[in-house]
Amino acid sequence: MAEIFGAARIGFGAQFDHAWEYMQMVQVHLWLLVFMAIVLVVEYGVLRVAERRVFRRRA
C-alpha cells in the first residue's frame, strides 16, 4: 500500500504517480488495469483457495 501512495521511488506506485503527474491518462488507466488484475489474481487465486482449505471442516 505504501507504494501506491507514493512512498516508493520505483515500481507500480512510482509509474502510476509519474503518469498521473504528467496527465498521461492512457498510462494511468493501464496501470489501474494492471493493479486490478493483480488484486483479482490474489483474491481468487490465493485467498479463496486458502479460505476453502481452512474452512473445509465447517461444511
mmCIF file as Biopython writes it, N, C-alpha, C and O atoms, coordinates in Angstrom:
data_model
#
loop_
_atom_site.group_PDB
_atom_site.id
_atom_site.type_symbol
_atom_site.label_atom_id
_atom_site.label_alt_id
_atom_site.label_comp_id
_atom_site.label_asym_id
_atom_site.label_entity_id
_atom_site.label_seq_id
_atom_site.pdbx_PDB_ins_code
_atom_site.Cartn_x
_atom_site.Cartn_y
_atom_site.Cartn_z
_atom_site.occupancy
_atom_site.B_iso_or_equiv
_atom_site.auth_seq_id
_atom_site.auth_asym_id
_atom_site.pdbx_PDB_model_num
ATOM 1   N N  . MET A ? 1  ? 0.817   -1.193  0.000   1.0 0.0 1  A 1 
ATOM 2   C CA . MET A ? 1  ? 0.000   0.000   0.000   1.0 0.0 1  A 1 
ATOM 3   C C  . MET A ? 1  ? 0.863   1.261   0.000   1.0 0.0 1  A 1 
ATOM 4   O O  . MET A ? 1  ? 0.465   2.282   -0.559  1.0 0.0 1  A 1 
ATOM 5   N N  . ALA A ? 2  ? 2.031   1.198   0.616   1.0 0.0 2  A 1 
ATOM 6   C CA . ALA A ? 2  ? 2.886   2.380   0.658   1.0 0.0 2  A 1 
ATOM 7   C C  . ALA A ? 2  ? 3.322   2.792   -0.739  1.0 0.0 2  A 1 
ATOM 8   O O  . ALA A ? 2  ? 3.471   3.980   -1.024  1.0 0.0 2  A 1 
ATOM 9   N N  . GLU A ? 3  ? 3.525   1.813   -1.605  1.0 0.0 3  A 1 
ATOM 10  C CA . GLU A ? 3  ? 3.957   2.126   -2.955  1.0 0.0 3  A 1 
ATOM 11  C C  . GLU A ? 3  ? 2.865   2.877   -3.722  1.0 0.0 3  A 1 
ATOM 12  O O  . GLU A ? 3  ? 3.161   3.765   -4.522  1.0 0.0 3  A 1 
ATOM 13  N N  . ILE A ? 4  ? 1.632   2.524   -3.478  1.0 0.0 4  A 1 
ATOM 14  C CA . ILE A ? 4  ? 0.524   3.186   -4.164  1.0 0.0 4  A 1 
ATOM 15  C C  . ILE A ? 4  ? 0.437   4.649   -3.760  1.0 0.0 4  A 1 
ATOM 16  O O  . ILE A ? 4  ? 0.102   5.502   -4.583  1.0 0.0 4  A 1 
ATOM 17  N N  . PHE A ? 5  ? 0.733   4.942   -2.513  1.0 0.0 5  A 1 
ATOM 18  C CA . PHE A ? 5  ? 0.615   6.311   -2.030  1.0 0.0 5  A 1 
ATOM 19  C C  . PHE A ? 5  ? 1.892   7.122   -2.196  1.0 0.0 5  A 1 
ATOM 20  O O  . PHE A ? 5  ? 2.012   8.200   -1.613  1.0 0.0 5  A 1 
ATOM 21  N N  . GLY A ? 6  ? 2.831   6.637   -2.964  1.0 0.0 6  A 1 
ATOM 22  C CA . GLY A ? 6  ? 3.980   7.437   -3.333  1.0 0.0 6  A 1 
ATOM 23  C C  . GLY A ? 6  ? 5.207   7.300   -2.470  1.0 0.0 6  A 1 
ATOM 24  O O  . GLY A ? 6  ? 6.123   8.112   -2.600  1.0 0.0 6  A 1 
ATOM 25  N N  . ALA A ? 7  ? 5.275   6.316   -1.597  1.0 0.0 7  A 1 
ATOM 26  C CA . ALA A ? 7  ? 6.440   6.166   -0.736  1.0 0.0 7  A 1 
ATOM 27  C C  . ALA A ? 7  ? 7.625   5.549   -1.483  1.0 0.0 7  A 1 
ATOM 28  O O  . ALA A ? 7  ? 8.772   5.709   -1.066  1.0 0.0 7  A 1 
ATOM 29  N N  . ALA A ? 8  ? 7.354   4.850   -2.575  1.0 0.0 8  A 1 
ATOM 30  C CA . ALA A ? 8  ? 8.420   4.182   -3.318  1.0 0.0 8  A 1 
ATOM 31  C C  . ALA A ? 8  ? 8.895   5.042   -4.485  1.0 0.0 8  A 1 
ATOM 32  O O  . ALA A ? 8  ? 8.141   5.850   -5.027  1.0 0.0 8  A 1 
ATOM 33  N N  . ARG A ? 9  ? 10.125  4.858   -4.851  1.0 0.0 9  A 1 
ATOM 34  C CA . ARG A ? 9  ? 10.705  5.577   -5.982  1.0 0.0 9  A 1 
ATOM 35  C C  . ARG A ? 9  ? 10.646  4.755   -7.274  1.0 0.0 9  A 1 
ATOM 36  O O  . ARG A ? 9  ? 10.758  5.295   -8.375  1.0 0.0 9  A 1 
ATOM 37  N N  . ILE A ? 10 ? 10.469  3.445   -7.116  1.0 0.0 10 A 1 
ATOM 38  C CA . ILE A ? 10 ? 10.359  2.567   -8.280  1.0 0.0 10 A 1 
ATOM 39  C C  . ILE A ? 10 ? 9.133   1.677   -8.097  1.0 0.0 10 A 1 
ATOM 40  O O  . ILE A ? 10 ? 8.606   1.560   -6.990  1.0 0.0 10 A 1 
ATOM 41  N N  . GLY A ? 11 ? 8.689   1.063   -9.157  1.0 0.0 11 A 1 
ATOM 42  C CA . GLY A ? 11 ? 7.587   0.131   -9.059  1.0 0.0 11 A 1 
ATOM 43  C C  . GLY A ? 11 ? 6.272   0.703   -9.551  1.0 0.0 11 A 1 
ATOM 44  O O  . GLY A ? 11 ? 6.229   1.748   -10.200 1.0 0.0 11 A 1 
ATOM 45  N N  . PHE A ? 12 ? 5.207   -0.004  -9.228  1.0 0.0 12 A 1 
ATOM 46  C CA . PHE A ? 12 ? 3.875   0.355   -9.703  1.0 0.0 12 A 1 
ATOM 47  C C  . PHE A ? 12 ? 3.468   1.760   -9.279  1.0 0.0 12 A 1 
ATOM 48  O O  . PHE A ? 12 ? 3.017   2.561   -10.098 1.0 0.0 12 A 1 
ATOM 49  N N  . GLY A ? 13 ? 3.632   2.048   -8.001  1.0 0.0 13 A 1 
ATOM 50  C CA . GLY A ? 13 ? 3.211   3.347   -7.472  1.0 0.0 13 A 1 
ATOM 51  C C  . GLY A ? 13 ? 3.943   4.506   -8.125  1.0 0.0 13 A 1 
ATOM 52  O O  . GLY A ? 13 ? 3.343   5.537   -8.428  1.0 0.0 13 A 1 
ATOM 53  N N  . ALA A ? 14 ? 5.230   4.338   -8.339  1.0 0.0 14 A 1 
ATOM 54  C CA . ALA A ? 14 ? 6.020   5.401   -8.968  1.0 0.0 14 A 1 
ATOM 55  C C  . ALA A ? 14 ? 5.608   5.605   -10.416 1.0 0.0 14 A 1 
ATOM 56  O O  . ALA A ? 14 ? 5.516   6.739   -10.886 1.0 0.0 14 A 1 
ATOM 57  N N  . GLN A ? 15 ? 5.360   4.509   -11.122 1.0 0.0 15 A 1 
ATOM 58  C CA . GLN A ? 15 ? 4.920   4.625   -12.517 1.0 0.0 15 A 1 
ATOM 59  C C  . GLN A ? 15 ? 3.553   5.286   -12.597 1.0 0.0 15 A 1 
ATOM 60  O O  . GLN A ? 15 ? 3.322   6.143   -13.451 1.0 0.0 15 A 1 
ATOM 61  N N  . PHE A ? 16 ? 2.647   4.889   -11.711 1.0 0.0 16 A 1 
ATOM 62  C CA . PHE A ? 16 ? 1.311   5.482   -11.687 1.0 0.0 16 A 1 
ATOM 63  C C  . PHE A ? 16 ? 1.393   6.969   -11.357 1.0 0.0 16 A 1 
ATOM 64  O O  . PHE A ? 16 ? 0.738   7.789   -12.000 1.0 0.0 16 A 1 
ATOM 65  N N  . ASP A ? 17 ? 2.194   7.312   -10.359 1.0 0.0 17 A 1 
ATOM 66  C CA . ASP A ? 17 ? 2.339   8.712   -9.960  1.0 0.0 17 A 1 
ATOM 67  C C  . ASP A ? 17 ? 2.926   9.552   -11.091 1.0 0.0 17 A 1 
ATOM 68  O O  . ASP A ? 17 ? 2.484   10.677  -11.326 1.0 0.0 17 A 1 
ATOM 69  N N  . HIS A ? 18 ? 3.913   9.011   -11.786 1.0 0.0 18 A 1 
ATOM 70  C CA . HIS A ? 18 ? 4.522   9.727   -12.909 1.0 0.0 18 A 1 
ATOM 71  C C  . HIS A ? 18 ? 3.492   9.969   -14.011 1.0 0.0 18 A 1 
ATOM 72  O O  . HIS A ? 18 ? 3.400   11.077  -14.540 1.0 0.0 18 A 1 
ATOM 73  N N  . ALA A ? 19 ? 2.725   8.950   -14.356 1.0 0.0 19 A 1 
ATOM 74  C CA . ALA A ? 19 ? 1.706   9.097   -15.398 1.0 0.0 19 A 1 
ATOM 75  C C  . ALA A ? 19 ? 0.636   10.093  -14.965 1.0 0.0 19 A 1 
ATOM 76  O O  . ALA A ? 19 ? 0.169   10.885  -15.784 1.0 0.0 19 A 1 
ATOM 77  N N  . TRP A ? 20 ? 0.239   10.066  -13.700 1.0 0.0 20 A 1 
ATOM 78  C CA . TRP A ? 20 ? -0.774  10.984  -13.193 1.0 0.0 20 A 1 
ATOM 79  C C  . TRP A ? 20 ? -0.254  12.422  -13.212 1.0 0.0 20 A 1 
ATOM 80  O O  . TRP A ? 20 ? -0.971  13.349  -13.589 1.0 0.0 20 A 1 
ATOM 81  N N  . GLU A ? 21 ? 0.996   12.591  -12.801 1.0 0.0 21 A 1 
ATOM 82  C CA . GLU A ? 21 ? 1.588   13.928  -12.729 1.0 0.0 21 A 1 
ATOM 83  C C  . GLU A ? 21 ? 1.669   14.590  -14.095 1.0 0.0 21 A 1 
ATOM 84  O O  . GLU A ? 21 ? 1.459   15.797  -14.211 1.0 0.0 21 A 1 
ATOM 85  N N  . TYR A ? 22 ? 1.970   13.815  -15.129 1.0 0.0 22 A 1 
ATOM 86  C CA . TYR A ? 22 ? 2.104   14.364  -16.468 1.0 0.0 22 A 1 
ATOM 87  C C  . TYR A ? 22 ? 0.841   14.173  -17.308 1.0 0.0 22 A 1 
ATOM 88  O O  . TYR A ? 22 ? 0.869   14.328  -18.528 1.0 0.0 22 A 1 
ATOM 89  N N  . MET A ? 23 ? -0.275  13.832  -16.638 1.0 0.0 23 A 1 
ATOM 90  C CA . MET A ? 23 ? -1.585  13.726  -17.277 1.0 0.0 23 A 1 
ATOM 91  C C  . MET A ? 23 ? -1.584  12.777  -18.477 1.0 0.0 23 A 1 
ATOM 92  O O  . MET A ? 23 ? -2.203  13.062  -19.502 1.0 0.0 23 A 1 
ATOM 93  N N  . GLN A ? 24 ? -0.897  11.668  -18.345 1.0 0.0 24 A 1 
ATOM 94  C CA . GLN A ? 24 ? -0.881  10.644  -19.389 1.0 0.0 24 A 1 
ATOM 95  C C  . GLN A ? 24 ? -1.978  9.637   -19.047 1.0 0.0 24 A 1 
ATOM 96  O O  . GLN A ? 24 ? -1.721  8.580   -18.470 1.0 0.0 24 A 1 
ATOM 97  N N  . MET A ? 25 ? -3.200  9.995   -19.419 1.0 0.0 25 A 1 
ATOM 98  C CA . MET A ? 25 ? -4.368  9.244   -18.970 1.0 0.0 25 A 1 
ATOM 99  C C  . MET A ? 25 ? -4.422  7.815   -19.508 1.0 0.0 25 A 1 
ATOM 100 O O  . MET A ? 25 ? -4.961  6.932   -18.841 1.0 0.0 25 A 1 
ATOM 101 N N  . VAL A ? 26 ? -3.884  7.575   -20.676 1.0 0.0 26 A 1 
ATOM 102 C CA . VAL A ? 26 ? -3.857  6.204   -21.188 1.0 0.0 26 A 1 
ATOM 103 C C  . VAL A ? 26 ? -3.007  5.335   -20.270 1.0 0.0 26 A 1 
ATOM 104 O O  . VAL A ? 26 ? -3.404  4.222   -19.926 1.0 0.0 26 A 1 
ATOM 105 N N  . GLN A ? 27 ? -1.840  5.838   -19.870 1.0 0.0 27 A 1 
ATOM 106 C CA . GLN A ? 27 ? -0.982  5.074   -18.968 1.0 0.0 27 A 1 
ATOM 107 C C  . GLN A ? 27 ? -1.598  4.944   -17.579 1.0 0.0 27 A 1 
ATOM 108 O O  . GLN A ? 27 ? -1.450  3.904   -16.937 1.0 0.0 27 A 1 
ATOM 109 N N  . VAL A ? 28 ? -2.284  5.979   -17.106 1.0 0.0 28 A 1 
ATOM 110 C CA . VAL A ? 28 ? -2.963  5.902   -15.813 1.0 0.0 28 A 1 
ATOM 111 C C  . VAL A ? 28 ? -3.975  4.762   -15.836 1.0 0.0 28 A 1 
ATOM 112 O O  . VAL A ? 28 ? -4.035  3.957   -14.907 1.0 0.0 28 A 1 
ATOM 113 N N  . HIS A ? 29 ? -4.762  4.700   -16.893 1.0 0.0 29 A 1 
ATOM 114 C CA . HIS A ? 29 ? -5.762  3.640   -16.991 1.0 0.0 29 A 1 
ATOM 115 C C  . HIS A ? 29 ? -5.115  2.267   -17.119 1.0 0.0 29 A 1 
ATOM 116 O O  . HIS A ? 29 ? -5.603  1.294   -16.544 1.0 0.0 29 A 1 
ATOM 117 N N  . LEU A ? 30 ? -4.034  2.185   -17.859 1.0 0.0 30 A 1 
ATOM 118 C CA . LEU A ? 30 ? -3.350  0.897   -17.989 1.0 0.0 30 A 1 
ATOM 119 C C  . LEU A ? 30 ? -2.776  0.434   -16.658 1.0 0.0 30 A 1 
ATOM 120 O O  . LEU A ? 30 ? -2.875  -0.746  -16.324 1.0 0.0 30 A 1 
ATOM 121 N N  . TRP A ? 31 ? -2.175  1.348   -15.890 1.0 0.0 31 A 1 
ATOM 122 C CA . TRP A ? 31 ? -1.632  0.960   -14.588 1.0 0.0 31 A 1 
ATOM 123 C C  . TRP A ? 31 ? -2.748  0.560   -13.630 1.0 0.0 31 A 1 
ATOM 124 O O  . TRP A ? 31 ? -2.567  -0.339  -12.809 1.0 0.0 31 A 1 
ATOM 125 N N  . LEU A ? 32 ? -3.901  1.220   -13.727 1.0 0.0 32 A 1 
ATOM 126 C CA . LEU A ? 32 ? -5.035  0.824   -12.892 1.0 0.0 32 A 1 
ATOM 127 C C  . LEU A ? 32 ? -5.533  -0.570  -13.270 1.0 0.0 32 A 1 
ATOM 128 O O  . LEU A ? 32 ? -5.896  -1.357  -12.396 1.0 0.0 32 A 1 
ATOM 129 N N  . LEU A ? 33 ? -5.552  -0.876  -14.563 1.0 0.0 33 A 1 
ATOM 130 C CA . LEU A ? 33 ? -5.951  -2.214  -15.001 1.0 0.0 33 A 1 
ATOM 131 C C  . LEU A ? 33 ? -4.970  -3.276  -14.511 1.0 0.0 33 A 1 
ATOM 132 O O  . LEU A ? 33 ? -5.375  -4.363  -14.099 1.0 0.0 33 A 1 
ATOM 133 N N  . VAL A ? 34 ? -3.685  -2.954  -14.558 1.0 0.0 34 A 1 
ATOM 134 C CA . VAL A ? 34 ? -2.677  -3.894  -14.049 1.0 0.0 34 A 1 
ATOM 135 C C  . VAL A ? 34 ? -2.894  -4.132  -12.554 1.0 0.0 34 A 1 
ATOM 136 O O  . VAL A ? 34 ? -2.836  -5.271  -12.090 1.0 0.0 34 A 1 
ATOM 137 N N  . PHE A ? 35 ? -3.140  -3.068  -11.810 1.0 0.0 35 A 1 
ATOM 138 C CA . PHE A ? 35 ? -3.366  -3.192  -10.375 1.0 0.0 35 A 1 
ATOM 139 C C  . PHE A ? 35 ? -4.616  -4.024  -10.093 1.0 0.0 35 A 1 
ATOM 140 O O  . PHE A ? 35 ? -4.604  -4.885  -9.213  1.0 0.0 35 A 1 
ATOM 141 N N  . MET A ? 36 ? -5.689  -3.770  -10.834 1.0 0.0 36 A 1 
ATOM 142 C CA . MET A ? 36 ? -6.920  -4.532  -10.639 1.0 0.0 36 A 1 
ATOM 143 C C  . MET A ? 36 ? -6.712  -6.005  -10.966 1.0 0.0 36 A 1 
ATOM 144 O O  . MET A ? 36 ? -7.255  -6.872  -10.281 1.0 0.0 36 A 1 
ATOM 145 N N  . ALA A ? 37 ? -5.937  -6.297  -12.002 1.0 0.0 37 A 1 
ATOM 146 C CA . ALA A ? 37 ? -5.660  -7.684  -12.364 1.0 0.0 37 A 1 
ATOM 147 C C  . ALA A ? 37 ? -4.879  -8.388  -11.256 1.0 0.0 37 A 1 
ATOM 148 O O  . ALA A ? 37 ? -5.161  -9.542  -10.932 1.0 0.0 37 A 1 
ATOM 149 N N  . ILE A ? 38 ? -3.908  -7.703  -10.684 1.0 0.0 38 A 1 
ATOM 150 C CA . ILE A ? 38 ? -3.126  -8.288  -9.591  1.0 0.0 38 A 1 
ATOM 151 C C  . ILE A ? 38 ? -4.020  -8.567  -8.386  1.0 0.0 38 A 1 
ATOM 152 O O  . ILE A ? 38 ? -3.922  -9.628  -7.769  1.0 0.0 38 A 1 
ATOM 153 N N  . VAL A ? 39 ? -4.884  -7.625  -8.055  1.0 0.0 39 A 1 
ATOM 154 C CA . VAL A ? 39 ? -5.793  -7.807  -6.924  1.0 0.0 39 A 1 
ATOM 155 C C  . VAL A ? 39 ? -6.724  -8.995  -7.162  1.0 0.0 39 A 1 
ATOM 156 O O  . VAL A ? 39 ? -6.951  -9.795  -6.254  1.0 0.0 39 A 1 
ATOM 157 N N  . LEU A ? 40 ? -7.264  -9.116  -8.374  1.0 0.0 40 A 1 
ATOM 158 C CA . LEU A ? 40 ? -8.164  -10.232 -8.675  1.0 0.0 40 A 1 
ATOM 159 C C  . LEU A ? 40 ? -7.446  -11.574 -8.635  1.0 0.0 40 A 1 
ATOM 160 O O  . LEU A ? 40 ? -8.001  -12.559 -8.148  1.0 0.0 40 A 1 
ATOM 161 N N  . VAL A ? 41 ? -6.231  -11.621 -9.136  1.0 0.0 41 A 1 
ATOM 162 C CA . VAL A ? 41 ? -5.463  -12.872 -9.092  1.0 0.0 41 A 1 
ATOM 163 C C  . VAL A ? 41 ? -5.189  -13.275 -7.647  1.0 0.0 41 A 1 
ATOM 164 O O  . VAL A ? 41 ? -5.325  -14.445 -7.289  1.0 0.0 41 A 1 
ATOM 165 N N  . VAL A ? 42 ? -4.809  -12.325 -6.831  1.0 0.0 42 A 1 
ATOM 166 C CA . VAL A ? 42 ? -4.546  -12.633 -5.420  1.0 0.0 42 A 1 
ATOM 167 C C  . VAL A ? 42 ? -5.835  -13.067 -4.730  1.0 0.0 42 A 1 
ATOM 168 O O  . VAL A ? 42 ? -5.835  -14.031 -3.966  1.0 0.0 42 A 1 
ATOM 169 N N  . GLU A ? 43 ? -6.929  -12.364 -4.994  1.0 0.0 43 A 1 
ATOM 170 C CA . GLU A ? 43 ? -8.201  -12.702 -4.345  1.0 0.0 43 A 1 
ATOM 171 C C  . GLU A ? 43 ? -8.687  -14.094 -4.729  1.0 0.0 43 A 1 
ATOM 172 O O  . GLU A ? 43 ? -8.949  -14.923 -3.858  1.0 0.0 43 A 1 
ATOM 173 N N  . TYR A ? 44 ? -8.807  -14.352 -6.019  1.0 0.0 44 A 1 
ATOM 174 C CA . TYR A ? 44 ? -9.396  -15.607 -6.466  1.0 0.0 44 A 1 
ATOM 175 C C  . TYR A ? 44 ? -8.381  -16.739 -6.596  1.0 0.0 44 A 1 
ATOM 176 O O  . TYR A ? 44 ? -8.757  -17.908 -6.506  1.0 0.0 44 A 1 
ATOM 177 N N  . GLY A ? 45 ? -7.128  -16.426 -6.802  1.0 0.0 45 A 1 
ATOM 178 C CA . GLY A ? 45 ? -6.131  -17.468 -6.967  1.0 0.0 45 A 1 
ATOM 179 C C  . GLY A ? 45 ? -5.450  -17.885 -5.683  1.0 0.0 45 A 1 
ATOM 180 O O  . GLY A ? 45 ? -4.967  -19.012 -5.579  1.0 0.0 45 A 1 
ATOM 181 N N  . VAL A ? 46 ? -5.403  -17.002 -4.707  1.0 0.0 46 A 1 
ATOM 182 C CA . VAL A ? 46 ? -4.677  -17.302 -3.473  1.0 0.0 46 A 1 
ATOM 183 C C  . VAL A ? 46 ? -5.619  -17.316 -2.267  1.0 0.0 46 A 1 
ATOM 184 O O  . VAL A ? 46 ? -5.704  -18.320 -1.560  1.0 0.0 46 A 1 
ATOM 185 N N  . LEU A ? 47 ? -6.310  -16.234 -2.035  1.0 0.0 47 A 1 
ATOM 186 C CA . LEU A ? 47 ? -7.110  -16.120 -0.819  1.0 0.0 47 A 1 
ATOM 187 C C  . LEU A ? 47 ? -8.305  -17.067 -0.803  1.0 0.0 47 A 1 
ATOM 188 O O  . LEU A ? 47 ? -8.589  -17.689 0.220   1.0 0.0 47 A 1 
ATOM 189 N N  . ARG A ? 48 ? -9.002  -17.182 -1.923  1.0 0.0 48 A 1 
ATOM 190 C CA . ARG A ? 48 ? -10.166 -18.090 -1.957  1.0 0.0 48 A 1 
ATOM 191 C C  . ARG A ? 48 ? -9.744  -19.542 -1.781  1.0 0.0 48 A 1 
ATOM 192 O O  . ARG A ? 48 ? -10.429 -20.307 -1.101  1.0 0.0 48 A 1 
ATOM 193 N N  . VAL A ? 49 ? -8.634  -19.926 -2.379  1.0 0.0 49 A 1 
ATOM 194 C CA . VAL A ? 49 ? -8.130  -21.294 -2.230  1.0 0.0 49 A 1 
ATOM 195 C C  . VAL A ? 49 ? -7.744  -21.544 -0.776  1.0 0.0 49 A 1 
ATOM 196 O O  . VAL A ? 49 ? -8.083  -22.583 -0.210  1.0 0.0 49 A 1 
ATOM 197 N N  . ALA A ? 50 ? -7.046  -20.606 -0.182  1.0 0.0 50 A 1 
ATOM 198 C CA . ALA A ? 50 ? -6.652  -20.754 1.222   1.0 0.0 50 A 1 
ATOM 199 C C  . ALA A ? 50 ? -7.880  -20.778 2.125   1.0 0.0 50 A 1 
ATOM 200 O O  . ALA A ? 50 ? -7.922  -21.543 3.089   1.0 0.0 50 A 1 
ATOM 201 N N  . GLU A ? 51 ? -8.866  -19.961 1.830   1.0 0.0 51 A 1 
ATOM 202 C CA . GLU A ? 51 ? -10.081 -19.928 2.639   1.0 0.0 51 A 1 
ATOM 203 C C  . GLU A ? 51 ? -10.822 -21.262 2.569   1.0 0.0 51 A 1 
ATOM 204 O O  . GLU A ? 51 ? -11.298 -21.761 3.589   1.0 0.0 51 A 1 
ATOM 205 N N  . ARG A ? 52 ? -10.921 -21.840 1.379   1.0 0.0 52 A 1 
ATOM 206 C CA . ARG A ? 52 ? -11.576 -23.141 1.240   1.0 0.0 52 A 1 
ATOM 207 C C  . ARG A ? 52 ? -10.841 -24.220 2.028   1.0 0.0 52 A 1 
ATOM 208 O O  . ARG A ? 52 ? -11.477 -25.074 2.645   1.0 0.0 52 A 1 
ATOM 209 N N  . ARG A ? 53 ? -9.533  -24.192 2.014   1.0 0.0 53 A 1 
ATOM 210 C CA . ARG A ? 53 ? -8.763  -25.204 2.759   1.0 0.0 53 A 1 
ATOM 211 C C  . ARG A ? 53 ? -8.904  -25.027 4.259   1.0 0.0 53 A 1 
ATOM 212 O O  . ARG A ? 53 ? -9.008  -26.005 4.999   1.0 0.0 53 A 1 
ATOM 213 N N  . VAL A ? 54 ? -8.909  -23.791 4.704   1.0 0.0 54 A 1 
ATOM 214 C CA . VAL A ? 54 ? -9.007  -23.541 6.143   1.0 0.0 54 A 1 
ATOM 215 C C  . VAL A ? 54 ? -10.380 -23.911 6.678   1.0 0.0 54 A 1 
ATOM 216 O O  . VAL A ? 54 ? -10.493 -24.473 7.767   1.0 0.0 54 A 1 
ATOM 217 N N  . PHE A ? 55 ? -11.429 -23.600 5.917   1.0 0.0 55 A 1 
ATOM 218 C CA . PHE A ? 55 ? -12.789 -23.809 6.403   1.0 0.0 55 A 1 
ATOM 219 C C  . PHE A ? 55 ? -13.464 -25.059 5.841   1.0 0.0 55 A 1 
ATOM 220 O O  . PHE A ? 55 ? -14.688 -25.168 5.917   1.0 0.0 55 A 1 
ATOM 221 N N  . ARG A ? 56 ? -12.719 -25.995 5.287   1.0 0.0 56 A 1 
ATOM 222 C CA . ARG A ? 56 ? -13.345 -27.174 4.703   1.0 0.0 56 A 1 
ATOM 223 C C  . ARG A ? 56 ? -13.971 -28.094 5.743   1.0 0.0 56 A 1 
ATOM 224 O O  . ARG A ? 56 ? -14.854 -28.879 5.397   1.0 0.0 56 A 1 
ATOM 225 N N  . ARG A ? 57 ? -13.556 -28.030 6.983   1.0 0.0 57 A 1 
ATOM 226 C CA . ARG A ? 57 ? -14.126 -28.859 8.028   1.0 0.0 57 A 1 
ATOM 227 C C  . ARG A ? 57 ? -15.473 -28.328 8.493   1.0 0.0 57 A 1 
ATOM 228 O O  . ARG A ? 57 ? -16.255 -29.079 9.075   1.0 0.0 57 A 1 
ATOM 229 N N  . ARG A ? 58 ? -15.764 -27.051 8.253   1.0 0.0 58 A 1 
ATOM 230 C CA . ARG A ? 58 ? -17.015 -26.455 8.695   1.0 0.0 58 A 1 
ATOM 231 C C  . ARG A ? 58 ? -18.192 -26.969 7.885   1.0 0.0 58 A 1 
ATOM 232 O O  . ARG A ? 58 ? -19.288 -27.115 8.425   1.0 0.0 58 A 1 
ATOM 233 N N  . ALA A ? 59 ? -17.997 -27.243 6.617   1.0 0.0 59 A 1 
ATOM 234 C CA . ALA A ? 59 ? -19.130 -27.627 5.757   1.0 0.0 59 A 1 
ATOM 235 C C  . ALA A ? 59 ? -19.474 -29.078 5.836   1.0 0.0 59 A 1 
ATOM 236 O O  . ALA A ? 59 ? -20.403 -29.530 5.166   1.0 0.0 59 A 1 
#
